[in-house]
Amino acid sequence: MQASQAVIILLLVANLVATVWFGLNDEPVTIATQTQTEKTAEHELPAVITYEVRDRLYNRFVRAFNAKDYDALYDMFGPGAKAQFSKELANAEFQKLTKYFHSVEGGGFTYSELSGTQGNTKVYILNYAVTFPKSSELGTSGTLKITVAVQGGDYQVYGIRINAG
């Protein structure tokens, strides 16, 4: 039961960050009413989110997660996310995740989703298939989701989530 609570808490933190971010901007959020499959099929990642960027984000996460370097994990977040929650809160959540998943053994980018837009900011979810060791309390496979906000030629990380299964 505690493992699921940790995942739920992390999801709530990510949701809070996204909610506050969208609340800080003056323009209403525009989200297409298409199905998720249609949204995924119709968009391309912006030029700033190259293969190298996707790979670098994944590798940075795995190195910090496996080393239990919670400060480095917090430092992955952009200023918009950091303004919404403290390093201590993030570190506590990452500690819970490493307690249940232990480490990430392997994985790679699978696909991206356009989550929404607000003004000139587009939010994408980068999905990575990952594997965990047999000692993981939540199974040996899952998904790493890194949420990025893209504005012009810049991006920042809004959220990081690990799902089992």
N, CA, C and O atoms as a DFTB+ gen file, in Angstrom:
660 C
 N C O
     1  1       0.815      -1.191       0.000
     2  2       0.000       0.000       0.000
     3  2       0.857       1.252       0.000
     4  3       0.477       2.250      -0.612
     5  1       2.022       1.230       0.679
     6  2       2.865       2.406       0.734
     7  2       3.466       2.751      -0.626
     8  3       3.673       3.927      -0.928
     9  1       3.744       1.754      -1.438
    10  2       4.304       1.999      -2.766
    11  2       3.318       2.772      -3.613
    12  3       3.695       3.721      -4.301
    13  1       2.092       2.386      -3.569
    14  2       1.085       3.097      -4.362
    15  2       0.877       4.508      -3.829
    16  3       0.583       5.424      -4.596
    17  1       1.027       4.685      -2.533
    18  2       0.894       6.026      -1.961
    19  2       2.010       6.939      -2.457
    20  3       1.776       8.116      -2.732
    21  1       3.213       6.404      -2.572
    22  2       4.335       7.211      -3.065
    23  2       4.099       7.645      -4.497
    24  3       4.354       8.796      -4.853
    25  1       3.616       6.737      -5.311
    26  2       3.349       7.065      -6.706
    27  2       2.232       8.106      -6.785
    28  3       2.312       9.045      -7.577
    29  1       1.201       7.943      -5.973
    30  2       0.087       8.891      -5.974
    31  2       0.554      10.266      -5.530
    32  3       0.151      11.273      -6.112
    33  1       1.398      10.323      -4.508
    34  2       1.902      11.614      -4.033
    35  2       2.721      12.300      -5.114
    36  3       2.593      13.508      -5.314
    37  1       3.563      11.541      -5.815
    38  2       4.360      12.136      -6.886
    39  2       3.465      12.657      -7.997
    40  3       3.713      13.730      -8.547
    41  1       2.428      11.905      -8.327
    42  2       1.483      12.361      -9.349
    43  2       0.775      13.633      -8.905
    44  3       0.554      14.536      -9.711
    45  1       0.420      13.707      -7.632
    46  2      -0.236      14.908      -7.130
    47  2       0.684      16.124      -7.199
    48  3       0.249      17.225      -7.538
    49  1       1.958      15.913      -6.874
    50  2       2.924      17.014      -6.957
    51  2       3.060      17.485      -8.403
    52  3       3.063      18.688      -8.666
    53  1       3.171      16.540      -9.345
    54  2       3.282      16.909     -10.760
    55  2       2.031      17.629     -11.228
    56  3       2.117      18.600     -11.979
    57  1       0.865      17.160     -10.790
    58  2      -0.394      17.808     -11.154
    59  2      -0.458      19.212     -10.580
    60  3      -0.906      20.141     -11.252
    61  1      -0.010      19.373      -9.328
    62  2      -0.003      20.690      -8.703
    63  2       0.895      21.648      -9.466
    64  3       0.533      22.803      -9.691
    65  1       2.060      21.171      -9.859
    66  2       2.988      22.017     -10.615
    67  2       2.344      22.481     -11.919
    68  3       2.398      23.663     -12.256
    69  1       1.739      21.556     -12.647
    70  2       1.103      21.913     -13.915
    71  2      -0.064      22.862     -13.695
    72  3      -0.237      23.814     -14.457
    73  1      -0.868      22.618     -12.667
    74  2      -2.022      23.475     -12.385
    75  2      -1.589      24.888     -12.051
    76  3      -2.158      25.856     -12.556
    77  1      -0.588      25.006     -11.204
    78  2      -0.114      26.335     -10.824
    79  2       0.509      27.036     -12.018
    80  3       0.299      28.232     -12.220
    81  1       1.280      26.290     -12.817
    82  2       1.907      26.899     -13.989
    83  2       0.866      27.502     -14.909
    84  3       0.993      28.650     -15.335
    85  1      -0.162      26.729     -15.215
    86  2      -1.196      27.229     -16.104
    87  2      -1.985      28.355     -15.446
    88  3      -2.481      29.245     -16.137
    89  1      -2.106      28.330     -14.126
    90  2      -2.820      29.377     -13.409
    91  2      -2.072      30.695     -13.382
    92  3      -2.683      31.753     -13.233
    93  1      -0.745      30.643     -13.525
    94  2       0.059      31.862     -13.496
    95  2      -0.018      32.651     -14.795
    96  3       0.266      33.849     -14.807
    97  1      -0.389      32.009     -15.862
    98  2      -0.471      32.688     -17.147
    99  2      -1.858      33.265     -17.346
   100  3      -2.840      32.701     -16.863
   101  1      -1.951      34.387     -18.055
   102  2      -3.211      35.096     -18.217
   103  2      -4.149      34.458     -19.223
   104  3      -5.364      34.628     -19.123
   105  1      -3.621      33.737     -20.180
   106  2      -4.443      33.187     -21.247
   107  2      -5.028      31.842     -20.841
   108  3      -4.397      31.096     -20.093
   109  1      -6.220      31.524     -21.324
   110  2      -6.822      30.233     -20.976
   111  2      -6.072      29.082     -21.638
   112  3      -5.475      29.238     -22.703
   113  1      -6.116      27.944     -20.995
   114  2      -5.475      26.747     -21.526
   115  2      -6.316      26.195     -22.659
   116  3      -7.535      26.070     -22.540
   117  1      -5.655      25.864     -23.763
   118  2      -6.348      25.270     -24.895
   119  2      -5.875      23.834     -25.037
   120  3      -4.695      23.577     -25.276
   121  1      -6.791      22.918     -24.891
   122  2      -6.468      21.508     -25.063
   123  2      -7.422      20.960     -26.108
   124  3      -8.637      21.127     -26.008
   125  1      -6.860      20.308     -27.103
   126  2      -7.687      19.759     -28.180
   127  2      -8.654      18.724     -27.630
   128  3      -8.356      18.047     -26.645
   129  1      -9.807      18.602     -28.265
   130  2     -10.801      17.632     -27.819
   131  2     -10.663      16.306     -28.564
   132  3     -11.570      15.476     -28.526
   133  1      -9.547      16.108     -29.232
   134  2      -9.305      14.875     -29.958
   135  2      -8.916      13.775     -28.987
   136  3      -8.580      14.039     -27.832
   137  1      -8.965      12.550     -29.463
   138  2      -8.514      11.440     -28.636
   139  2      -7.002      11.525     -28.480
   140  3      -6.326      12.190     -29.264
   141  1      -6.481      10.854     -27.473
   142  2      -5.046      10.887     -27.228
   143  2      -4.274      10.343     -28.423
   144  3      -3.220      10.885     -28.759
   145  1      -4.757       9.303     -29.069
   146  2      -4.080       8.733     -30.227
   147  2      -4.011       9.742     -31.358
   148  3      -2.978       9.862     -32.017
   149  1      -5.099      10.471     -31.595
   150  2      -5.097      11.482     -32.646
   151  2      -4.135      12.610     -32.316
   152  3      -3.415      13.085     -33.194
   153  1      -4.112      13.052     -31.042
   154  2      -3.201      14.126     -30.649
   155  2      -1.753      13.695     -30.849
   156  3      -0.937      14.462     -31.359
   157  1      -1.435      12.466     -30.446
   158  2      -0.070      11.975     -30.570
   159  2       0.328      11.877     -32.043
   160  3       1.458      12.207     -32.402
   161  1      -0.582      11.432     -32.886
   162  2      -0.275      11.225     -34.294
   163  2      -0.102      12.539     -35.047
   164  3       0.626      12.576     -36.038
   165  1      -0.746      13.616     -34.611
   166  2      -0.748      14.855     -35.380
   167  2       0.383      15.819     -35.044
   168  3       0.574      16.783     -35.786
   169  1       1.125      15.625     -33.995
   170  2       2.142      16.596     -33.637
   171  2       3.549      16.054     -33.851
   172  3       3.789      14.847     -33.871
   173  1       4.438      16.974     -34.006
   174  2       5.858      16.656     -34.015
   175  2       6.488      17.453     -32.903
   176  3       6.058      18.566     -32.602
   177  1       7.498      16.890     -32.297
   178  2       8.213      17.643     -31.279
   179  2       8.894      18.842     -31.923
   180  3       9.345      18.751     -33.065
   181  1       8.975      19.952     -31.219
   182  2       9.676      21.109     -31.773
   183  2      11.173      20.818     -31.947
   184  3      11.721      19.902     -31.334
   185  1      11.798      21.602     -32.775
   186  2      13.210      21.378     -33.114
   187  2      14.121      21.380     -31.888
   188  3      15.156      20.714     -31.893
   189  1      13.755      22.114     -30.841
   190  2      14.596      22.197     -29.649
   191  2      14.653      20.863     -28.897
   192  3      15.613      20.618     -28.166
   193  1      13.655      20.003     -29.059
   194  2      13.642      18.697     -28.387
   195  2      14.167      17.654     -29.372
   196  3      13.406      16.876     -29.947
   197  1      15.454      17.661     -29.545
   198  2      16.129      16.748     -30.473
   199  2      16.308      15.373     -29.835
   200  3      16.007      15.168     -28.659
   201  1      16.800      14.449     -30.635
   202  2      17.143      13.128     -30.126
   203  2      18.144      13.259     -28.981
   204  3      18.028      12.573     -27.965
   205  1      19.121      14.137     -29.150
   206  2      20.150      14.323     -28.131
   207  2      19.550      14.850     -26.833
   208  3      19.951      14.418     -25.752
   209  1      18.601      15.769     -26.920
   210  2      17.953      16.315     -25.721
   211  2      17.161      15.217     -25.013
   212  3      17.254      15.074     -23.794
   213  1      16.390      14.448     -25.765
   214  2      15.611      13.351     -25.164
   215  2      16.539      12.351     -24.483
   216  3      16.257      11.896     -23.375
   217  1      17.638      12.009     -25.140
   218  2      18.603      11.068     -24.596
   219  2      19.294      11.649     -23.358
   220  3      19.486      10.947     -22.365
   221  1      19.663      12.917     -23.421
   222  2      20.333      13.571     -22.293
   223  2      19.416      13.626     -21.064
   224  3      19.867      13.373     -19.947
   225  1      18.126      13.957     -21.264
   226  2      17.188      13.992     -20.147
   227  2      17.066      12.611     -19.496
   228  3      17.091      12.483     -18.272
   229  1      16.935      11.594     -20.328
   230  2      16.825      10.216     -19.814
   231  2      18.083       9.831     -19.035
   232  3      17.990       9.352     -17.905
   233  1      19.242      10.035     -19.625
   234  2      20.499       9.640     -18.980
   235  2      20.752      10.426     -17.698
   236  3      21.246       9.873     -16.715
   237  1      20.421      11.689     -17.707
   238  2      20.583      12.511     -16.511
   239  2      19.693      11.978     -15.382
   240  3      20.126      11.877     -14.234
   241  1      18.449      11.640     -15.724
   242  2      17.548      11.085     -14.719
   243  2      18.092       9.766     -14.180
   244  3      18.178       9.586     -12.966
   245  1      18.458       8.850     -15.059
   246  2      18.905       7.518     -14.632
   247  2      20.149       7.613     -13.755
   248  3      20.226       6.951     -12.720
   249  1      21.121       8.425     -14.155
   250  2      22.340       8.568     -13.347
   251  2      22.007       9.071     -11.943
   252  3      22.474       8.512     -10.951
   253  1      21.202      10.122     -11.864
   254  2      20.864      10.699     -10.561
   255  2      19.989       9.753      -9.739
   256  3      20.201       9.604      -8.536
   257  1      19.010       9.114     -10.378
   258  2      18.105       8.198      -9.678
   259  2      18.869       7.004      -9.122
   260  3      18.697       6.643      -7.958
   261  1      19.706       6.395      -9.944
   262  2      20.462       5.222      -9.516
   263  2      21.492       5.562      -8.435
   264  3      21.804       4.727      -7.586
   265  1      22.010       6.777      -8.469
   266  2      22.976       7.216      -7.463
   267  2      22.269       7.774      -6.221
   268  3      22.919       8.135      -5.239
   269  1      20.950       7.841      -6.273
   270  2      20.141       8.441      -5.201
   271  2      20.603       9.868      -4.923
   272  3      20.665      10.312      -3.776
   273  1      20.924      10.570      -6.003
   274  2      21.342      11.967      -5.933
   275  2      20.095      12.838      -6.103
   276  3      19.803      13.323      -7.196
   277  1      19.375      13.022      -5.008
   278  2      18.088      13.705      -5.049
   279  2      18.224      15.180      -5.405
   280  3      17.322      15.756      -6.013
   281  1      19.336      15.792      -5.033
   282  2      19.558      17.191      -5.423
   283  2      19.688      17.315      -6.937
   284  3      19.167      18.258      -7.533
   285  1      20.381      16.365      -7.557
   286  2      20.524      16.392      -9.022
   287  2      19.181      16.160      -9.699
   288  3      18.908      16.745     -10.747
   289  1      18.344      15.318      -9.116
   290  2      17.004      15.104      -9.673
   291  2      16.194      16.394      -9.588
   292  3      15.512      16.764     -10.544
   293  1      16.266      17.074      -8.454
   294  2      15.543      18.342      -8.302
   295  2      16.073      19.383      -9.291
   296  3      15.307      20.184      -9.828
   297  1      17.370      19.365      -9.523
   298  2      17.971      20.339     -10.437
   299  2      17.552      20.126     -11.889
   300  3      17.764      21.005     -12.724
   301  1      16.965      18.979     -12.201
   302  2      16.452      18.765     -13.558
   303  2      15.260      19.671     -13.848
   304  3      15.022      20.042     -14.997
   305  1      14.516      20.024     -12.808
   306  2      13.324      20.847     -13.001
   307  2      13.692      22.262     -13.411
   308  3      14.710      22.806     -12.983
   309  1      12.848      22.845     -14.247
   310  2      13.023      24.228     -14.659
   311  2      12.521      25.176     -13.589
   312  3      11.936      24.742     -12.596
   313  1      12.745      26.477     -13.782
   314  2      12.347      27.466     -12.784
   315  2      10.843      27.488     -12.521
   316  3      10.424      27.749     -11.393
   317  1      10.035      27.224     -13.525
   318  2       8.584      27.214     -13.326
   319  2       8.160      26.132     -12.359
   320  3       7.281      26.355     -11.526
   321  1       8.770      24.962     -12.455
   322  2       8.447      23.862     -11.545
   323  2       9.029      24.109     -10.162
   324  3       8.356      23.880      -9.157
   325  1      10.269      24.573     -10.100
   326  2      10.918      24.802      -8.810
   327  2      10.189      25.850      -7.979
   328  3      10.239      25.813      -6.749
   329  1       9.519      26.777      -8.639
   330  2       8.774      27.798      -7.914
   331  2       7.538      27.213      -7.224
   332  3       6.949      27.862      -6.360
   333  1       7.147      26.006      -7.594
   334  2       5.913      25.418      -7.085
   335  2       6.106      24.451      -5.921
   336  3       5.157      24.179      -5.185
   337  1       7.314      23.931      -5.743
   338  2       7.545      23.009      -4.635
   339  2       9.008      23.080      -4.223
   340  3       9.881      23.417      -5.023
   341  1       9.254      22.756      -2.964
   342  2      10.596      22.865      -2.399
   343  2      11.459      21.667      -2.765
   344  3      10.963      20.609      -3.151
   345  1      12.753      21.864      -2.634
   346  2      13.708      20.791      -2.859
   347  2      13.473      19.666      -1.851
   348  3      13.601      18.489      -2.188
   349  1      13.133      20.028      -0.628
   350  2      12.904      19.028       0.410
   351  2      11.722      18.126       0.057
   352  3      11.795      16.910       0.235
   353  1      10.638      18.712      -0.439
   354  2       9.466      17.928      -0.826
   355  2       9.804      16.993      -1.983
   356  3       9.454      15.813      -1.961
   357  1      10.483      17.525      -2.988
   358  2      10.876      16.697      -4.135
   359  2      11.812      15.579      -3.696
   360  3      11.650      14.433      -4.116
   361  1      12.782      15.900      -2.858
   362  2      13.728      14.887      -2.394
   363  2      13.018      13.775      -1.628
   364  3      13.356      12.601      -1.781
   365  1      12.046      14.134      -0.812
   366  2      11.292      13.126      -0.060
   367  2      10.542      12.195      -1.008
   368  3      10.488      10.987      -0.773
   369  1       9.965      12.743      -2.075
   370  2       9.236      11.918      -3.039
   371  2      10.177      11.016      -3.824
   372  3       9.870       9.847      -4.056
   373  1      11.322      11.554      -4.234
   374  2      12.292      10.733      -4.959
   375  2      12.849       9.627      -4.059
   376  3      13.123       8.527      -4.539
   377  1      13.019       9.901      -2.767
   378  2      13.479       8.863      -1.838
   379  2      12.479       7.717      -1.783
   380  3      12.872       6.551      -1.743
   381  1      11.198       8.036      -1.781
   382  2      10.168       6.994      -1.768
   383  2      10.227       6.169      -3.050
   384  3      10.089       4.946      -3.013
   385  1      10.431       6.838      -4.179
   386  2      10.492       6.111      -5.445
   387  2      11.694       5.171      -5.501
   388  3      11.571       4.039      -5.970
   389  1      12.852       5.628      -5.029
   390  2      14.026       4.750      -5.046
   391  2      13.854       3.603      -4.053
   392  3      14.416       2.526      -4.246
   393  1      13.090       3.828      -3.004
   394  2      12.826       2.759      -2.036
   395  2      12.050       1.615      -2.697
   396  3      12.310       0.446      -2.412
   397  1      11.102       1.944      -3.574
   398  2      10.253       0.923      -4.178
   399  2      10.786       0.384      -5.505
   400  3      10.657      -0.807      -5.786
   401  1      11.384       1.251      -6.321
   402  2      11.886       0.805      -7.618
   403  2      13.361       0.417      -7.566
   404  3      13.813      -0.360      -8.407
   405  1      14.113       0.929      -6.613
   406  2      15.535       0.672      -6.390
   407  2      16.426       1.346      -7.425
   408  3      17.287       2.147      -7.062
   409  1      16.240       1.043      -8.692
   410  2      17.068       1.648      -9.732
   411  2      16.399       1.436     -11.085
   412  3      15.412       0.710     -11.203
   413  1      16.947       2.075     -12.082
   414  2      16.518       1.861     -13.464
   415  2      17.651       1.124     -14.156
   416  3      18.776       1.621     -14.219
   417  1      17.352      -0.069     -14.680
   418  2      18.395      -0.878     -15.317
   419  2      18.589      -0.537     -16.784
   420  3      19.697      -0.649     -17.308
   421  1      17.531      -0.128     -17.443
   422  2      17.642       0.180     -18.860
   423  2      16.374       0.837     -19.353
   424  3      15.383       0.953     -18.632
   425  1      16.432       1.263     -20.596
   426  2      15.240       1.868     -21.180
   427  2      15.592       2.783     -22.330
   428  3      16.755       2.926     -22.709
   429  1      14.567       3.394     -22.871
   430  2      14.763       4.314     -23.971
   431  2      13.468       5.009     -24.353
   432  3      12.376       4.595     -23.963
   433  1      13.616       6.069     -25.121
   434  2      12.483       6.877     -25.562
   435  2      11.562       6.047     -26.454
   436  3      12.022       5.308     -27.324
   437  1      10.249       6.181     -26.224
   438  2       9.288       5.458     -27.048
   439  2       8.403       6.399     -27.858
   440  3       8.221       6.183     -29.056
   441  1       7.852       7.433     -27.238
   442  2       6.996       8.371     -27.970
   443  2       6.764       9.613     -27.128
   444  3       7.107       9.656     -25.947
   445  1       6.175      10.620     -27.758
   446  2       5.836      11.852     -27.047
   447  2       4.359      12.139     -27.235
   448  3       3.725      11.659     -28.175
   449  1       3.827      12.930     -26.321
   450  2       2.434      13.356     -26.386
   451  2       2.388      14.871     -26.236
   452  3       3.111      15.442     -25.420
   453  1       1.544      15.515     -27.018
   454  2       1.279      16.933     -26.812
   455  2       0.223      17.003     -25.723
   456  3      -0.921      16.596     -25.927
   457  1       0.609      17.517     -24.570
   458  2      -0.298      17.553     -23.429
   459  2      -1.243      18.741     -23.502
   460  3      -2.406      18.631     -23.116
   461  1      -0.756      19.878     -23.993
   462  2      -1.595      21.062     -24.085
   463  2      -0.787      22.274     -24.493
   464  3       0.438      22.222     -24.599
   465  1      -1.494      23.364     -24.718
   466  2      -0.836      24.623     -25.061
   467  2      -1.463      25.741     -24.254
   468  3      -2.627      25.680     -23.859
   469  1      -0.660      26.759     -24.022
   470  2      -1.141      27.981     -23.395
   471  2      -0.312      29.124     -23.959
   472  3       0.891      29.225     -23.717
   473  1      -0.973      29.963     -24.700
   474  2      -0.240      31.028     -25.369
   475  2       0.803      30.424     -26.282
   476  3       0.491      29.580     -27.123
   477  1       2.045      30.857     -26.116
   478  2       3.112      30.333     -26.963
   479  2       3.897      29.202     -26.290
   480  3       4.993      28.863     -26.736
   481  1       3.353      28.624     -25.238
   482  2       3.994      27.509     -24.544
   483  2       3.255      26.221     -24.871
   484  3       2.034      26.142     -24.739
   485  1       4.005      25.218     -25.297
   486  2       3.443      23.894     -25.552
   487  2       4.045      22.921     -24.557
   488  3       5.248      22.946     -24.296
   489  1       3.204      22.069     -24.009
   490  2       3.636      21.101     -23.013
   491  2       3.606      19.704     -23.636
   492  3       2.587      19.267     -24.171
   493  1       4.741      19.020     -23.554
   494  2       4.887      17.680     -24.114
   495  2       5.258      16.701     -23.002
   496  3       5.946      17.059     -22.047
   497  1       4.798      15.477     -23.139
   498  2       5.194      14.401     -22.238
   499  2       6.057      13.438     -23.045
   500  3       5.606      12.852     -24.029
   501  1       7.302      13.287     -22.613
   502  2       8.235      12.362     -23.244
   503  2       8.139      11.036     -22.503
   504  3       8.364      10.984     -21.294
   505  1       7.811       9.976     -23.209
   506  2       7.607       8.657     -22.616
   507  2       8.794       7.751     -22.912
   508  3       9.239       7.635     -24.054
   509  1       9.293       7.116     -21.868
   510  2      10.415       6.195     -21.971
   511  2      10.003       4.858     -21.355
   512  3       9.511       4.821     -20.228
   513  1      10.200       3.772     -22.080
   514  2      10.012       2.439     -21.498
   515  2      11.245       2.160     -20.650
   516  3      12.371       2.380     -21.097
   517  1      11.039       1.676     -19.431
   518  2      12.154       1.401     -18.531
   519  2      12.007       0.036     -17.894
   520  3      10.910      -0.512     -17.792
   521  1      13.145      -0.501     -17.466
   522  2      13.145      -1.754     -16.723
   523  2      13.786      -1.516     -15.363
   524  3      14.680      -0.684     -15.203
   525  1      13.292      -2.283     -14.387
   526  2      13.767      -2.191     -13.017
   527  2      14.351      -3.540     -12.618
   528  3      14.070      -4.548     -13.266
   529  1      15.157      -3.573     -11.564
   530  2      15.724      -4.858     -11.133
   531  2      14.640      -5.770     -10.555
   532  3      13.547      -5.318     -10.216
   533  1      14.958      -7.042     -10.450
   534  2      14.012      -8.008      -9.876
   535  2      13.656      -7.653      -8.440
   536  3      12.600      -8.050      -7.948
   537  1      14.511      -6.924      -7.775
   538  2      14.249      -6.532      -6.382
   539  2      13.204      -5.423      -6.265
   540  3      12.753      -5.119      -5.160
   541  1      12.819      -4.821      -7.373
   542  2      11.806      -3.770      -7.348
   543  2      10.509      -4.312      -6.770
   544  3      10.061      -5.402      -7.127
   545  1       9.923      -3.551      -5.888
   546  2       8.689      -3.983      -5.247
   547  2       7.464      -3.759      -6.132
   548  3       6.366      -4.190      -5.782
   549  1       7.638      -3.091      -7.271
   550  2       6.501      -2.769      -8.129
   551  2       6.619      -3.370      -9.524
   552  3       5.970      -2.898     -10.457
   553  1       7.428      -4.392      -9.675
   554  2       7.568      -5.031     -10.974
   555  2       8.862      -4.649     -11.660
   556  3       9.610      -3.800     -11.175
   557  1       9.121      -5.284     -12.794
   558  2      10.397      -5.085     -13.474
   559  2      10.294      -4.217     -14.722
   560  3      11.293      -4.017     -15.413
   561  1       9.116      -3.700     -15.022
   562  2       9.005      -2.802     -16.175
   563  2       8.068      -1.656     -15.838
   564  3       7.236      -1.745     -14.936
   565  1       8.229      -0.585     -16.585
   566  2       7.389       0.572     -16.335
   567  2       7.635       1.658     -17.350
   568  3       8.230       1.433     -18.404
   569  1       7.160       2.855     -17.007
   570  2       7.276       4.007     -17.887
   571  2       7.808       5.192     -17.101
   572  3       7.335       5.491     -16.004
   573  1       8.790       5.856     -17.672
   574  2       9.278       7.130     -17.160
   575  2       8.663       8.200     -18.036
   576  3       8.759       8.135     -19.262
   577  1       8.029       9.190     -17.413
   578  2       7.426      10.292     -18.158
   579  2       8.081      11.588     -17.696
   580  3       8.043      11.939     -16.517
   581  1       8.678      12.285     -18.646
   582  2       9.286      13.575     -18.354
   583  2       8.476      14.627     -19.101
   584  3       8.400      14.611     -20.330
   585  1       7.877      15.534     -18.352
   586  2       7.047      16.584     -18.936
   587  2       7.908      17.817     -19.160
   588  3       8.572      18.299     -18.243
   589  1       7.891      18.323     -20.394
   590  2       8.661      19.517     -20.743
   591  2       7.735      20.582     -21.312
   592  3       6.763      20.286     -22.007
   593  1       8.064      21.816     -21.001
   594  2       7.348      22.957     -21.566
   595  2       8.285      23.632     -22.553
   596  3       9.438      23.921     -22.235
   597  1       7.778      23.878     -23.751
   598  2       8.598      24.477     -24.802
   599  2       8.032      25.849     -25.131
   600  3       6.839      26.010     -25.388
   601  1       8.916      26.822     -25.115
   602  2       8.544      28.186     -25.448
   603  2       9.622      28.725     -26.379
   604  3      10.745      29.000     -25.958
   605  1       9.264      28.869     -27.639
   606  2      10.249      29.306     -28.629
   607  2      11.350      28.275     -28.749
   608  3      11.085      27.094     -28.972
   609  1      12.592      28.725     -28.601
   610  2      13.743      27.828     -28.705
   611  2      14.223      27.298     -27.375
   612  3      15.307      26.720     -27.298
   613  1      13.435      27.483     -26.313
   614  2      13.828      27.031     -24.981
   615  2      12.838      25.999     -24.445
   616  3      11.688      25.936     -24.880
   617  1      13.301      25.203     -23.506
   618  2      12.427      24.248     -22.833
   619  2      12.832      24.164     -21.375
   620  3      13.949      24.518     -20.997
   621  1      11.900      23.686     -20.563
   622  2      12.201      23.388     -19.172
   623  2      11.394      22.177     -18.748
   624  3      10.321      21.905     -19.287
   625  1      11.926      21.456     -17.774
   626  2      11.251      20.274     -17.260
   627  2      10.211      20.713     -16.245
   628  3      10.517      21.429     -15.292
   629  1       8.975      20.272     -16.461
   630  2       7.859      20.559     -15.564
   631  2       7.615      19.438     -14.575
   632  3       7.226      19.686     -13.433
   633  1       7.842      18.202     -15.006
   634  2       7.523      17.085     -14.129
   635  2       8.246      15.821     -14.527
   636  3       8.657      15.646     -15.674
   637  1       8.394      14.930     -13.536
   638  2       9.016      13.631     -13.738
   639  2       8.134      12.624     -13.010
   640  3       7.773      12.820     -11.850
   641  1       7.799      11.560     -13.698
   642  2       6.917      10.553     -13.094
   643  2       7.368       9.173     -13.531
   644  3       7.771       8.969     -14.676
   645  1       7.296       8.230     -12.604
   646  2       7.577       6.822     -12.924
   647  2       6.311       6.036     -12.632
   648  3       5.713       6.165     -11.564
   649  1       5.916       5.228     -13.588
   650  2       4.773       4.336     -13.432
   651  2       5.257       2.899     -13.557
   652  3       6.085       2.589     -14.414
   653  1       4.748       2.039     -12.716
   654  2       5.054       0.619     -12.821
   655  2       4.122      -0.038     -13.833
   656  3       3.026       0.448     -14.111
   657  1       4.593      -1.157     -14.372
   658  2       3.715      -1.948     -15.251
   659  2       3.764      -1.604     -16.643
   660  3       3.065      -2.212     -17.454
